[in-house]
Amino acid sequence: MGRISDSDRARNEDAIRAAMDRLLRGELPPEGKCDLKTLALESGVTRTGFYPKKNRDGTTRPGPYQHLAQEFERRLTALRQAGEIVDPRAAQVERLKAQVAELKDRVAKRDEALAELTAFKTLAVSRIAAQHSEIERLREQTAALGNVRRLPSARSGTAPYGSCS
């Protein structure tokens, strides 16, 4: 690829700066992120211009727009440190992570409550079974003695020993 003229380079840098400002304001294209790839697509330059190049002798030289890539990364980092999330998808990911953490906490609390209720139920059932066994044992004991008489059962709707009025 041939060299570009100074006017083309200036025009490309203006396009990159304009695209950078749009991206950092949160005006992202559909399916785009706030990154160098989207910056290159939005400005109409190749992404390789943002990275260092190698000379034929093996030494490296900066890419033609590498200083703009560094400026973009610096501004993006500053916005993130200020608590501003430029990329709406990144904001959505953060929101979903917080929601997942909250749901995990709620599930853990419900599991704990369920375990407590299960333990309570087990204890209650075992106590009821023990009380039932004790009642059966006492009934058998009283039946064996023979000196206990059963009271007549009350008829439904009447008081057992007269009126309470």
Buried (B, 14 or more C-beta within 10 A) or exposed (E): EEEBEEEEBEBBBEBBBEBBEBBBEBEBEEEBBBBBEBBBBBBEBBBEBBEEEEEEEEEEEEBBBBEBBEBBEEBBEEBBEEEEBBBEEEEEEEEEEEEEEEEEEEEEEEEEEEEEEEEEEEEEEEEEEEEEEEEEEEEEEEEEEEEEEEEEEEEEEEEEEEEEE
